[in-house]
Amino acid sequence: MKDLTLVLLAGVAAFIPRYFPMLFFSKRKIPDWFNEWMGFVPVSLFTALIVKQIFVTSTYAFSLGNVAAMISAVIVILIAYFTRSMTLSVVLGLAVMWGLTMLL
């Protein structure tokens, strides 16, 4: 019974932060500048995560030692830019990373 209560409470805790903004903004017009600004949030978060993964070590020091990850990132950026395909970018990026890890 404790497990079920915990799961239900976790579900409520996950639901509330998603429901109230939807409830608040469903009856109001969101300004165009805000929508434009929010369009940059996913790109910014994704960039921060990727840069940290490639250039920051486990001791939080800046490093250029992860050559395979840097080369893979450049290749993925080029593939994504020219093809605009997330699937192709991810699959080829993983393949390049795997290949470079085996070679280097």
A tleap script that builds the chain and sets N, CA, C and O, in Angstrom:
source leaprc.protein.ff14SB
mol = sequence {
  NMET LYS ASP LEU THR LEU VAL LEU LEU ALA
  GLY VAL ALA ALA PHE ILE PRO ARG TYR PHE
  PRO MET LEU PHE PHE SER LYS ARG LYS ILE
  PRO ASP TRP PHE ASN GLU TRP MET GLY PHE
  VAL PRO VAL SER LEU PHE THR ALA LEU ILE
  VAL LYS GLN ILE PHE VAL THR SER THR TYR
  ALA PHE SER LEU GLY ASN VAL ALA ALA MET
  ILE SER ALA VAL ILE VAL ILE LEU ILE ALA
  TYR PHE THR ARG SER MET THR LEU SER VAL
  VAL LEU GLY LEU ALA VAL MET TRP GLY LEU
  THR MET LEU CLEU
}
set mol.1.N position { 0.827 -1.196 0.000 }
set mol.1.CA position { 0.000 0.000 0.000 }
set mol.1.C position { 0.871 1.259 0.000 }
set mol.1.O position { 0.523 2.269 -0.612 }
set mol.2.N position { 2.006 1.181 0.695 }
set mol.2.CA position { 2.896 2.343 0.737 }
set mol.2.C position { 3.434 2.675 -0.657 }
set mol.2.O position { 3.589 3.841 -1.019 }
set mol.3.N position { 3.715 1.624 -1.427 }
set mol.3.CA position { 4.241 1.855 -2.777 }
set mol.3.C position { 3.217 2.559 -3.656 }
set mol.3.O position { 3.556 3.482 -4.397 }
set mol.4.N position { 1.971 2.123 -3.573 }
set mol.4.CA position { 0.915 2.734 -4.370 }
set mol.4.C position { 0.719 4.196 -3.979 }
set mol.4.O position { 0.536 5.051 -4.846 }
set mol.5.N position { 0.757 4.483 -2.691 }
set mol.5.CA position { 0.623 5.862 -2.218 }
set mol.5.C position { 1.772 6.720 -2.741 }
set mol.5.O position { 1.568 7.857 -3.168 }
set mol.6.N position { 2.958 6.172 -2.702 }
set mol.6.CA position { 4.127 6.901 -3.194 }
set mol.6.C position { 4.014 7.181 -4.693 }
set mol.6.O position { 4.334 8.281 -5.144 }
set mol.7.N position { 3.567 6.202 -5.455 }
set mol.7.CA position { 3.405 6.385 -6.897 }
set mol.7.C position { 2.335 7.433 -7.182 }
set mol.7.O position { 2.521 8.285 -8.050 }
set mol.8.N position { 1.221 7.380 -6.461 }
set mol.8.CA position { 0.153 8.362 -6.660 }
set mol.8.C position { 0.609 9.772 -6.296 }
set mol.8.O position { 0.306 10.723 -7.017 }
set mol.9.N position { 1.329 9.919 -5.196 }
set mol.9.CA position { 1.843 11.235 -4.805 }
set mol.9.C position { 2.859 11.757 -5.826 }
set mol.9.O position { 2.877 12.949 -6.136 }
set mol.10.N position { 3.692 10.872 -6.341 }
set mol.10.CA position { 4.652 11.284 -7.368 }
set mol.10.C position { 3.919 11.716 -8.636 }
set mol.10.O position { 4.329 12.669 -9.298 }
set mol.11.N position { 2.843 11.022 -8.971 }
set mol.11.CA position { 2.043 11.407 -10.133 }
set mol.11.C position { 1.411 12.771 -9.961 }
set mol.11.O position { 1.407 13.576 -10.892 }
set mol.12.N position { 0.871 13.043 -8.771 }
set mol.12.CA position { 0.277 14.356 -8.488 }
set mol.12.C position { 1.354 15.435 -8.532 }
set mol.12.O position { 1.136 16.515 -9.082 }
set mol.13.N position { 2.513 15.142 -7.954 }
set mol.13.CA position { 3.607 16.117 -7.950 }
set mol.13.C position { 4.101 16.406 -9.366 }
set mol.13.O position { 4.525 17.525 -9.651 }
set mol.14.N position { 4.052 15.427 -10.244 }
set mol.14.CA position { 4.466 15.651 -11.628 }
set mol.14.C position { 3.373 16.355 -12.434 }
set mol.14.O position { 3.673 17.088 -13.376 }
set mol.15.N position { 2.119 16.139 -12.073 }
set mol.15.CA position { 0.994 16.710 -12.809 }
set mol.15.C position { 0.811 18.196 -12.521 }
set mol.15.O position { 0.539 18.971 -13.438 }
set mol.16.N position { 0.954 18.600 -11.275 }
set mol.16.CA position { 0.661 19.984 -10.871 }
set mol.16.C position { 1.490 21.015 -11.640 }
set mol.16.O position { 0.906 21.966 -12.160 }
set mol.17.N position { 2.812 20.886 -11.741 }
set mol.17.CA position { 3.562 21.912 -12.479 }
set mol.17.C position { 3.248 21.955 -13.976 }
set mol.17.O position { 3.552 22.947 -14.638 }
set mol.18.N position { 2.655 20.911 -14.509 }
set mol.18.CA position { 2.278 20.921 -15.925 }
set mol.18.C position { 0.877 21.479 -16.128 }
set mol.18.O position { 0.600 22.109 -17.148 }
set mol.19.N position { -0.002 21.254 -15.169 }
set mol.19.CA position { -1.397 21.643 -15.316 }
set mol.19.C position { -1.622 23.137 -15.089 }
set mol.19.O position { -2.324 23.780 -15.870 }
set mol.20.N position { -1.040 23.691 -14.035 }
set mol.20.CA position { -1.326 25.085 -13.700 }
set mol.20.C position { -0.863 26.087 -14.756 }
set mol.20.O position { -1.609 27.027 -15.030 }
set mol.21.N position { 0.303 25.956 -15.362 }
set mol.21.CA position { 0.624 26.888 -16.460 }
set mol.21.C position { -0.342 26.748 -17.638 }
set mol.21.O position { -0.716 27.741 -18.263 }
set mol.22.N position { -0.742 25.514 -17.936 }
set mol.22.CA position { -1.701 25.311 -19.019 }
set mol.22.C position { -3.036 25.969 -18.673 }
set mol.22.O position { -3.658 26.598 -19.529 }
set mol.23.N position { -3.469 25.829 -17.446 }
set mol.23.CA position { -4.717 26.446 -16.995 }
set mol.23.C position { -4.612 27.970 -17.049 }
set mol.23.O position { -5.547 28.642 -17.484 }
set mol.24.N position { -3.487 28.510 -16.612 }
set mol.24.CA position { -3.281 29.955 -16.571 }
set mol.24.C position { -3.227 30.556 -17.976 }
set mol.24.O position { -3.863 31.577 -18.239 }
set mol.25.N position { -2.470 29.925 -18.878 }
set mol.25.CA position { -2.266 30.498 -20.209 }
set mol.25.C position { -3.363 30.143 -21.211 }
set mol.25.O position { -3.405 30.721 -22.297 }
set mol.26.N position { -4.242 29.217 -20.877 }
set mol.26.CA position { -5.295 28.853 -21.829 }
set mol.26.C position { -6.336 29.957 -21.979 }
set mol.26.O position { -7.016 30.024 -23.003 }
set mol.27.N position { -6.472 30.822 -20.981 }
set mol.27.CA position { -7.475 31.883 -21.025 }
set mol.27.C position { -6.868 33.249 -21.331 }
set mol.27.O position { -7.587 34.248 -21.353 }
set mol.28.N position { -5.577 33.309 -21.566 }
set mol.28.CA position { -4.899 34.575 -21.831 }
set mol.28.C position { -4.143 34.491 -23.150 }
set mol.28.O position { -3.715 33.417 -23.572 }
set mol.29.N position { -3.989 35.639 -23.787 }
set mol.29.CA position { -3.185 35.693 -25.007 }
set mol.29.C position { -1.729 35.888 -24.609 }
set mol.29.O position { -1.390 36.810 -23.868 }
set mol.30.N position { -0.898 35.026 -25.102 }
set mol.30.CA position { 0.526 35.106 -24.814 }
set mol.30.C position { 1.144 36.075 -25.816 }
set mol.30.O position { 0.902 35.950 -27.017 }
set mol.31.N position { 1.940 37.043 -25.344 }
set mol.31.CA position { 2.549 38.013 -26.268 }
set mol.31.C position { 3.476 37.327 -27.276 }
set mol.31.O position { 4.103 36.311 -26.977 }
set mol.32.N position { 3.544 37.901 -28.458 }
set mol.32.CA position { 4.382 37.333 -29.517 }
set mol.32.C position { 5.856 37.307 -29.130 }
set mol.32.O position { 6.564 36.358 -29.467 }
set mol.33.N position { 6.333 38.346 -28.420 }
set mol.33.CA position { 7.737 38.387 -28.028 }
set mol.33.C position { 8.062 37.229 -27.085 }
set mol.33.O position { 9.168 36.689 -27.122 }
set mol.34.N position { 7.097 36.847 -26.239 }
set mol.34.CA position { 7.326 35.749 -25.295 }
set mol.34.C position { 7.413 34.419 -26.043 }
set mol.34.O position { 8.274 33.591 -25.746 }
set mol.35.N position { 6.526 34.219 -27.006 }
set mol.35.CA position { 6.576 32.991 -27.805 }
set mol.35.C position { 7.880 32.894 -28.583 }
set mol.35.O position { 8.469 31.818 -28.684 }
set mol.36.N position { 8.332 34.016 -29.132 }
set mol.36.CA position { 9.597 34.016 -29.866 }
set mol.36.C position { 10.766 33.708 -28.933 }
set mol.36.O position { 11.667 32.946 -29.284 }
set mol.37.N position { 10.743 34.299 -27.758 }
set mol.37.CA position { 11.803 34.072 -26.774 }
set mol.37.C position { 11.817 32.615 -26.314 }
set mol.37.O position { 12.886 32.023 -26.162 }
set mol.38.N position { 10.647 32.041 -26.095 }
set mol.38.CA position { 10.560 30.653 -25.639 }
set mol.38.C position { 11.037 29.671 -26.708 }
set mol.38.O position { 11.399 28.539 -26.388 }
set mol.39.N position { 11.040 30.087 -27.960 }
set mol.39.CA position { 11.549 29.233 -29.023 }
set mol.39.C position { 13.037 28.951 -28.894 }
set mol.39.O position { 13.528 27.962 -29.438 }
set mol.40.N position { 13.760 29.806 -28.182 }
set mol.40.CA position { 15.195 29.618 -28.003 }
set mol.40.C position { 15.543 28.734 -26.811 }
set mol.40.O position { 16.685 28.289 -26.694 }
set mol.41.N position { 14.601 28.475 -25.939 }
set mol.41.CA position { 14.887 27.721 -24.715 }
set mol.41.C position { 15.358 26.297 -25.007 }
set mol.41.O position { 16.380 25.896 -24.451 }
set mol.42.N position { 14.677 25.503 -25.846 }
set mol.42.CA position { 15.175 24.142 -26.090 }
set mol.42.C position { 16.578 24.120 -26.687 }
set mol.42.O position { 17.396 23.282 -26.307 }
set mol.43.N position { 16.864 25.021 -27.608 }
set mol.43.CA position { 18.191 25.072 -28.222 }
set mol.43.C position { 19.241 25.414 -27.170 }
set mol.43.O position { 20.320 24.822 -27.153 }
set mol.44.N position { 18.931 26.363 -26.298 }
set mol.44.CA position { 19.878 26.774 -25.256 }
set mol.44.C position { 20.157 25.640 -24.278 }
set mol.44.O position { 21.308 25.391 -23.921 }
set mol.45.N position { 19.109 24.958 -23.848 }
set mol.45.CA position { 19.297 23.850 -22.907 }
set mol.45.C position { 20.073 22.709 -23.552 }
set mol.45.O position { 20.977 22.145 -22.936 }
set mol.46.N position { 19.728 22.370 -24.780 }
set mol.46.CA position { 20.418 21.299 -25.487 }
set mol.46.C position { 21.894 21.638 -25.670 }
set mol.46.O position { 22.759 20.784 -25.473 }
set mol.47.N position { 22.184 22.880 -26.047 }
set mol.47.CA position { 23.569 23.311 -26.226 }
set mol.47.C position { 24.347 23.220 -24.923 }
set mol.47.O position { 25.487 22.757 -24.909 }
set mol.48.N position { 23.739 23.659 -23.834 }
set mol.48.CA position { 24.418 23.596 -22.533 }
set mol.48.C position { 24.737 22.155 -22.147 }
set mol.48.O position { 25.825 21.877 -21.643 }
set mol.49.N position { 23.812 21.250 -22.375 }
set mol.49.CA position { 24.049 19.845 -22.038 }
set mol.49.C position { 25.149 19.235 -22.901 }
set mol.49.O position { 25.999 18.499 -22.400 }
set mol.50.N position { 25.132 19.536 -24.181 }
set mol.50.CA position { 26.129 18.966 -25.089 }
set mol.50.C position { 27.518 19.525 -24.801 }
set mol.50.O position { 28.490 18.771 -24.747 }
set mol.51.N position { 27.620 20.831 -24.617 }
set mol.51.CA position { 28.924 21.451 -24.334 }
set mol.51.C position { 29.503 20.900 -23.040 }
set mol.51.O position { 30.700 20.626 -22.961 }
set mol.52.N position { 28.667 20.737 -22.033 }
set mol.52.CA position { 29.148 20.176 -20.767 }
set mol.52.C position { 29.646 18.750 -20.970 }
set mol.52.O position { 30.690 18.374 -20.438 }
set mol.53.N position { 28.913 17.966 -21.726 }
set mol.53.CA position { 29.298 16.574 -21.947 }
set mol.53.C position { 30.615 16.455 -22.711 }
set mol.53.O position { 31.405 15.549 -22.445 }
set mol.54.N position { 30.857 17.355 -23.648 }
set mol.54.CA position { 32.054 17.251 -24.486 }
set mol.54.C position { 33.273 17.894 -23.834 }
set mol.54.O position { 34.367 17.331 -23.887 }
set mol.55.N position { 33.103 19.063 -23.221 }
set mol.55.CA position { 34.259 19.852 -22.792 }
set mol.55.C position { 34.523 19.891 -21.293 }
set mol.55.O position { 35.538 20.453 -20.880 }
set mol.56.N position { 33.664 19.326 -20.468 }
set mol.56.CA position { 33.858 19.388 -19.018 }
set mol.56.C position { 34.102 17.983 -18.495 }
set mol.56.O position { 33.344 17.059 -18.791 }
set mol.57.N position { 35.171 17.827 -17.709 }
set mol.57.CA position { 35.516 16.515 -17.165 }
set mol.57.C position { 34.694 16.218 -15.920 }
set mol.57.O position { 33.908 17.050 -15.467 }
set mol.58.N position { 34.882 15.031 -15.377 }
set mol.58.CA position { 34.130 14.635 -14.182 }
set mol.58.C position { 34.523 15.458 -12.958 }
set mol.58.O position { 33.779 15.498 -11.978 }
set mol.59.N position { 35.684 16.116 -13.002 }
set mol.59.CA position { 36.094 16.985 -11.892 }
set mol.59.C position { 35.754 18.443 -12.179 }
set mol.59.O position { 36.265 19.348 -11.520 }
set mol.60.N position { 34.888 18.667 -13.166 }
set mol.60.CA position { 34.411 20.000 -13.552 }
set mol.60.C position { 35.526 20.918 -14.031 }
set mol.60.O position { 35.494 22.123 -13.783 }
set mol.61.N position { 36.503 20.354 -14.711 }
set mol.61.CA position { 37.570 21.144 -15.317 }
set mol.61.C position { 37.358 21.166 -16.828 }
set mol.61.O position { 36.875 20.194 -17.409 }
set mol.62.N position { 37.717 22.266 -17.449 }
set mol.62.CA position { 37.594 22.384 -18.906 }
set mol.62.C position { 38.660 21.523 -19.562 }
set mol.62.O position { 39.819 21.547 -19.147 }
set mol.63.N position { 38.279 20.762 -20.587 }
set mol.63.CA position { 39.223 19.865 -21.229 }
set mol.63.C position { 38.951 19.782 -22.726 }
set mol.63.O position { 37.802 19.814 -23.166 }
set mol.64.N position { 40.018 19.676 -23.490 }
set mol.64.CA position { 39.908 19.432 -24.928 }
set mol.64.C position { 40.380 18.022 -25.265 }
set mol.64.O position { 40.743 17.742 -26.408 }
set mol.65.N position { 40.374 17.141 -24.277 }
set mol.65.CA position { 40.908 15.796 -24.451 }
set mol.65.C position { 39.967 14.799 -25.086 }
set mol.65.O position { 40.409 13.728 -25.504 }
set mol.66.N position { 38.688 15.110 -25.174 }
set mol.66.CA position { 37.724 14.167 -25.730 }
set mol.66.C position { 37.598 14.388 -27.239 }
set mol.66.O position { 36.601 14.925 -27.722 }
set mol.67.N position { 38.618 13.968 -27.961 }
set mol.67.CA position { 38.708 14.232 -29.397 }
set mol.67.C position { 37.587 13.537 -30.163 }
set mol.67.O position { 37.011 14.122 -31.081 }
set mol.68.N position { 37.273 12.306 -29.799 }
set mol.68.CA position { 36.220 11.564 -30.503 }
set mol.68.C position { 34.882 12.281 -30.389 }
set mol.68.O position { 34.139 12.367 -31.367 }
set mol.69.N position { 34.573 12.790 -29.219 }
set mol.69.CA position { 33.305 13.498 -29.022 }
set mol.69.C position { 33.279 14.807 -29.800 }
set mol.69.O position { 32.242 15.179 -30.349 }
set mol.70.N position { 34.408 15.507 -29.852 }
set mol.70.CA position { 34.451 16.772 -30.595 }
set mol.70.C position { 34.278 16.545 -32.097 }
set mol.70.O position { 33.539 17.277 -32.753 }
set mol.71.N position { 34.949 15.546 -32.635 }
set mol.71.CA position { 34.812 15.248 -34.063 }
set mol.71.C position { 33.387 14.797 -34.367 }
set mol.71.O position { 32.796 15.218 -35.361 }
set mol.72.N position { 32.843 13.948 -33.517 }
set mol.72.CA position { 31.465 13.484 -33.708 }
set mol.72.C position { 30.483 14.643 -33.664 }
set mol.72.O position { 29.542 14.689 -34.456 }
set mol.73.N position { 30.692 15.572 -32.754 }
set mol.73.CA position { 29.793 16.724 -32.638 }
set mol.73.C position { 29.823 17.572 -33.903 }
set mol.73.O position { 28.778 18.019 -34.376 }
set mol.74.N position { 31.007 17.794 -34.449 }
set mol.74.CA position { 31.114 18.582 -35.684 }
set mol.74.C position { 30.404 17.862 -36.831 }
set mol.74.O position { 29.701 18.494 -37.619 }
set mol.75.N position { 30.583 16.562 -36.924 }
set mol.75.CA position { 29.929 15.793 -37.987 }
set mol.75.C position { 28.415 15.828 -37.824 }
set mol.75.O position { 27.691 15.984 -38.808 }
set mol.76.N position { 27.931 15.686 -36.600 }
set mol.76.CA position { 26.484 15.735 -36.350 }
set mol.76.C position { 25.924 17.112 -36.699 }
set mol.76.O position { 24.843 17.212 -37.280 }
set mol.77.N position { 26.642 18.160 -36.353 }
set mol.77.CA position { 26.186 19.518 -36.689 }
set mol.77.C position { 26.070 19.676 -38.204 }
set mol.77.O position { 25.087 20.227 -38.699 }
set mol.78.N position { 27.060 19.198 -38.930 }
set mol.78.CA position { 27.018 19.300 -40.393 }
set mol.78.C position { 25.875 18.472 -40.984 }
set mol.78.O position { 25.165 18.935 -41.876 }
set mol.79.N position { 25.703 17.252 -40.485 }
set mol.79.CA position { 24.616 16.398 -40.981 }
set mol.79.C position { 23.266 17.039 -40.684 }
set mol.79.O position { 22.390 17.081 -41.548 }
set mol.80.N position { 23.101 17.534 -39.469 }
set mol.80.CA position { 21.825 18.158 -39.094 }
set mol.80.C position { 21.564 19.413 -39.916 }
set mol.80.O position { 20.428 19.671 -40.316 }
set mol.81.N position { 22.598 20.183 -40.166 }
set mol.81.CA position { 22.427 21.423 -40.926 }
set mol.81.C position { 22.003 21.139 -42.368 }
set mol.81.O position { 21.095 21.784 -42.894 }
set mol.82.N position { 22.658 20.182 -42.992 }
set mol.82.CA position { 22.383 19.938 -44.407 }
set mol.82.C position { 21.170 19.046 -44.656 }
set mol.82.O position { 20.506 19.195 -45.681 }
set mol.83.N position { 20.864 18.122 -43.745 }
set mol.83.CA position { 19.743 17.211 -43.988 }
set mol.83.C position { 18.483 17.600 -43.226 }
set mol.83.O position { 17.381 17.240 -43.639 }
set mol.84.N position { 18.624 18.324 -42.130 }
set mol.84.CA position { 17.486 18.682 -41.267 }
set mol.84.C position { 16.765 17.437 -40.752 }
set mol.84.O position { 15.564 17.478 -40.486 }
set mol.85.N position { 17.492 16.344 -40.614 }
set mol.85.CA position { 16.914 15.088 -40.150 }
set mol.85.C position { 17.493 14.729 -38.792 }
set mol.85.O position { 18.689 14.461 -38.668 }
set mol.86.N position { 16.641 14.724 -37.774 }
set mol.86.CA position { 17.087 14.373 -36.430 }
set mol.86.C position { 17.502 12.902 -36.375 }
set mol.86.O position { 18.508 12.559 -35.755 }
set mol.87.N position { 16.732 12.045 -37.018 }
set mol.87.CA position { 17.033 10.612 -36.986 }
set mol.87.C position { 18.380 10.319 -37.626 }
set mol.87.O position { 19.205 9.609 -37.051 }
set mol.88.N position { 18.600 10.855 -38.796 }
set mol.88.CA position { 19.867 10.638 -39.489 }
set mol.88.C position { 21.031 11.214 -38.683 }
set mol.88.O position { 22.097 10.602 -38.614 }
set mol.89.N position { 20.839 12.369 -38.082 }
set mol.89.CA position { 21.892 12.995 -37.279 }
set mol.89.C position { 22.259 12.127 -36.086 }
set mol.89.O position { 23.439 11.920 -35.802 }
set mol.90.N position { 21.253 11.623 -35.390 }
set mol.90.CA position { 21.509 10.804 -34.198 }
set mol.90.C position { 22.171 9.483 -34.579 }
set mol.90.O position { 23.160 9.085 -33.964 }
set mol.91.N position { 21.635 8.808 -35.583 }
set mol.91.CA position { 22.173 7.500 -35.972 }
set mol.91.C position { 23.608 7.630 -36.476 }
set mol.91.O position { 24.484 6.879 -36.049 }
set mol.92.N position { 23.851 8.566 -37.371 }
set mol.92.CA position { 25.212 8.734 -37.887 }
set mol.92.C position { 26.159 9.266 -36.815 }
set mol.92.O position { 27.332 8.894 -36.786 }
set mol.93.N position { 25.660 10.130 -35.936 }
set mol.93.CA position { 26.487 10.621 -34.836 }
set mol.93.C position { 26.924 9.501 -33.909 }
set mol.93.O position { 28.082 9.445 -33.494 }
set mol.94.N position { 25.997 8.611 -33.585 }
set mol.94.CA position { 26.347 7.461 -32.741 }
set mol.94.C position { 27.328 6.535 -33.451 }
set mol.94.O position { 28.263 6.024 -32.834 }
set mol.95.N position { 27.116 6.320 -34.747 }
set mol.95.CA position { 28.023 5.456 -35.505 }
set mol.95.C position { 29.425 6.056 -35.575 }
set mol.95.O position { 30.416 5.346 -35.404 }
set mol.96.N position { 29.507 7.354 -35.823 }
set mol.96.CA position { 30.816 8.020 -35.880 }
set mol.96.C position { 31.486 7.979 -34.511 }
set mol.96.O position { 32.685 7.715 -34.417 }
set mol.97.N position { 30.732 8.235 -33.461 }
set mol.97.CA position { 31.297 8.197 -32.106 }
set mol.97.C position { 31.810 6.798 -31.781 }
set mol.97.O position { 32.897 6.646 -31.224 }
set mol.98.N position { 31.032 5.784 -32.126 }
set mol.98.CA position { 31.459 4.411 -31.881 }
set mol.98.C position { 32.736 4.101 -32.667 }
set mol.98.O position { 33.687 3.541 -32.121 }
set mol.99.N position { 32.752 4.468 -33.948 }
set mol.99.CA position { 33.923 4.198 -34.770 }
set mol.99.C position { 35.169 4.921 -34.284 }
set mol.99.O position { 36.252 4.337 -34.232 }
set mol.100.N position { 35.017 6.182 -33.929 }
set mol.100.CA position { 36.174 6.940 -33.436 }
set mol.100.C position { 36.652 6.423 -32.088 }
set mol.100.O position { 37.851 6.427 -31.812 }
set mol.101.N position { 35.729 5.980 -31.251 }
set mol.101.CA position { 36.120 5.417 -29.954 }
set mol.101.C position { 36.939 4.146 -30.157 }
set mol.101.O position { 37.892 3.893 -29.419 }
set mol.102.N position { 36.570 3.352 -31.153 }
set mol.102.CA position { 37.321 2.127 -31.435 }
set mol.102.C position { 38.694 2.438 -32.036 }
set mol.102.O position { 39.664 1.730 -31.767 }
set mol.103.N position { 38.775 3.491 -32.846 }
set mol.103.CA position { 40.034 3.828 -33.510 }
set mol.103.C position { 41.008 4.588 -32.615 }
set mol.103.O position { 42.212 4.334 -32.649 }
set mol.104.N position { 40.495 5.513 -31.820 }
set mol.104.CA position { 41.387 6.385 -31.039 }
set mol.104.C position { 41.712 5.826 -29.688 }
set mol.104.O position { 42.449 6.448 -28.923 }
savepdb mol mol.pdb
quit
